[in-house]
Structures are given as C-alpha cells and as structure tokens.
Amino acid sequence: MPFSKIVFMWGDPIYIKRDASPGETESKRIELETTLIKLTEEADRIACGK
C-alpha cells in the first residue's frame, strides 16, 4: 500500500528446556507474553510517530 509504514520488531530468543517442569513452562509462557506485549507497544509507538 502506498504511504504505509511497516515496523518489524524482534526480541532476544527465549529458550526452554525439553524436560522443563510445568512451572518452568508457565514461567517461560509469561515471559513470552510480556515480551510480545512490550514489542507490540514499541512497534505501535514507532509506527504512529510517537
């Protein structure tokens, strides 16, 4: 689309062990969710020129 602005964001890799316990898995899920929210907010700020 003409006059469109695209922002591509990425964060550091998030690793989880194959034999992770359910608690470790949940901790990594929360870390992933938090990271995605922060990246989305930053991309929105950049795209909107703020």
MDAnalysis code that builds the backbone (N, CA, C; Angstrom):
import MDAnalysis as mda
import numpy as np

u = mda.Universe.empty(150, n_residues=50, atom_resindex=np.repeat(np.arange(50), 3), trajectory=True)
u.add_TopologyAttr("name", ["N", "CA", "C"] * 50)
u.add_TopologyAttr("resid", np.arange(1, 51))
u.add_TopologyAttr("resname", ["MET", "PRO", "PHE", "SER", "LYS", "ILE", "VAL", "PHE", "MET", "TRP", "GLY", "ASP", "PRO", "ILE", "TYR", "ILE", "LYS", "ARG", "ASP", "ALA", "SER", "PRO", "GLY", "GLU", "THR", "GLU", "SER", "LYS", "ARG", "ILE", "GLU", "LEU", "GLU", "THR", "THR", "LEU", "ILE", "LYS", "LEU", "THR", "GLU", "GLU", "ALA", "ASP", "ARG", "ILE", "ALA", "CYS", "GLY", "LYS"])
u.atoms.positions = np.array([
    [0.840, -1.172, 0.000],
    [0.000, 0.000, 0.000],
    [0.890, 1.242, 0.000],
    [0.570, 2.203, -0.810],
    [1.356, 3.434, -0.778],
    [1.135, 4.178, 0.536],
    [2.164, 4.836, 0.971],
    [2.132, 5.642, 2.192],
    [1.936, 4.811, 3.461],
    [2.190, 3.522, 3.362],
    [2.100, 2.657, 4.546],
    [3.433, 2.649, 5.269],
    [3.379, 2.396, 6.541],
    [4.594, 2.277, 7.337],
    [4.581, 0.900, 7.985],
    [5.686, 0.182, 7.834],
    [5.817, -1.151, 8.407],
    [6.928, -1.112, 9.445],
    [6.666, -1.696, 10.580],
    [7.667, -1.797, 11.639],
    [7.843, -3.274, 11.944],
    [9.072, -3.749, 11.866],
    [9.393, -5.145, 12.146],
    [10.213, -5.179, 13.418],
    [9.719, -5.855, 14.429],
    [10.392, -5.906, 15.728],
    [10.704, -7.356, 16.089],
    [11.761, -7.534, 16.870],
    [12.068, -8.852, 17.413],
    [12.826, -8.669, 18.713],
    [12.776, -9.690, 19.513],
    [13.470, -9.653, 20.794],
    [14.498, -10.761, 20.863],
    [15.084, -10.888, 22.014],
    [16.059, -11.952, 22.232],
    [15.353, -13.305, 22.234],
    [16.068, -14.354, 21.857],
    [15.460, -15.690, 21.893],
    [15.054, -16.064, 23.319],
    [14.001, -16.826, 23.412],
    [13.550, -17.356, 24.699],
    [13.666, -18.873, 24.606],
    [14.513, -19.424, 25.432],
    [14.775, -20.863, 25.395],
    [14.050, -21.569, 26.529],
    [13.619, -22.778, 26.244],
    [13.015, -23.615, 27.277],
    [13.554, -25.032, 27.115],
    [13.879, -25.640, 28.236],
    [14.437, -26.991, 28.205],
    [13.367, -27.999, 27.788],
    [13.806, -29.049, 27.107],
    [12.874, -30.113, 26.711],
    [12.177, -30.728, 27.914],
    [12.921, -30.868, 28.995],
    [12.379, -31.526, 30.180],
    [11.923, -30.514, 31.237],
    [11.500, -29.348, 30.790],
    [11.067, -28.301, 31.723],
    [9.825, -28.755, 32.484],
    [9.778, -28.371, 33.727],
    [8.613, -28.687, 34.557],
    [7.441, -27.795, 34.131],
    [6.235, -28.162, 34.533],
    [5.093, -27.292, 34.219],
    [5.276, -25.866, 34.751],
    [5.900, -25.726, 35.899],
    [6.151, -24.390, 36.445],
    [7.122, -23.593, 35.591],
    [8.179, -24.257, 35.120],
    [9.150, -23.586, 34.243],
    [8.495, -23.214, 32.914],
    [7.661, -24.111, 32.395],
    [6.962, -23.835, 31.141],
    [6.049, -22.621, 31.290],
    [5.326, -22.549, 32.388],
    [4.435, -21.413, 32.638],
    [5.234, -20.123, 32.788],
    [6.368, -20.189, 33.446],
    [7.224, -19.017, 33.606],
    [7.688, -18.497, 32.244],
    [8.074, -19.405, 31.364],
    [8.511, -19.006, 30.016],
    [7.342, -18.474, 29.199],
    [6.148, -19.027, 29.397],
    [4.970, -18.541, 28.689],
    [4.684, -17.093, 29.084],
    [4.784, -16.815, 30.371],
    [4.570, -15.450, 30.863],
    [5.653, -14.515, 30.324],
    [6.894, -14.980, 30.301],
    [7.996, -14.182, 29.744],
    [7.734, -13.863, 28.276],
    [7.284, -14.854, 27.517],
    [6.982, -14.651, 26.102],
    [5.844, -13.649, 25.934],
    [4.781, -13.817, 26.695],
    [3.641, -12.912, 26.606],
    [4.048, -11.474, 26.928],
    [4.813, -11.291, 27.983],
    [5.279, -9.965, 28.386],
    [6.149, -9.338, 27.298],
    [7.046, -10.127, 26.739],
    [7.931, -9.637, 25.680],
    [7.132, -9.227, 24.451],
    [6.155, -10.037, 24.054],
    [5.340, -9.708, 22.882],
    [4.527, -8.435, 23.103],
    [4.014, -8.251, 24.294],
    [3.260, -7.029, 24.600],
    [4.172, -5.806, 24.491],
    [5.369, -5.885, 25.066],
    [6.313, -4.761, 25.008],
    [6.723, -4.453, 23.573],
    [7.007, -5.489, 22.786],
    [7.402, -5.282, 21.394],
    [6.259, -4.673, 20.583],
    [5.047, -5.128, 20.826],
    [3.887, -4.582, 20.120],
    [3.685, -3.116, 20.469],
    [3.805, -2.779, 21.744],
    [3.661, -1.380, 22.163],
    [4.732, -0.503, 21.524],
    [5.962, -0.981, 21.489],
    [7.058, -0.214, 20.878],
    [6.837, -0.051, 19.377],
    [6.411, -1.104, 18.705],
    [6.137, -1.024, 17.266],
    [5.007, -0.033, 16.992],
    [3.973, -0.056, 17.815],
    [2.867, 0.896, 17.654],
    [3.348, 2.330, 17.836],
    [4.204, 2.574, 18.833],
    [4.744, 3.923, 19.059],
    [5.542, 4.392, 17.840],
    [6.385, 3.510, 17.320],
    [7.210, 3.869, 16.162],
    [6.328, 4.136, 14.945],
    [5.372, 3.255, 14.698],
    [4.513, 3.389, 13.521],
    [3.653, 4.650, 13.583],
    [3.285, 5.049, 14.793],
    [2.443, 6.243, 14.954],
    [3.267, 7.520, 15.087],
    [4.590, 7.388, 15.082],
    [5.459, 8.552, 15.154],
    [5.545, 9.189, 16.521],
    [5.363, 8.409, 17.561],
    [5.416, 8.957, 18.928],
    [6.766, 8.748, 19.543],
])
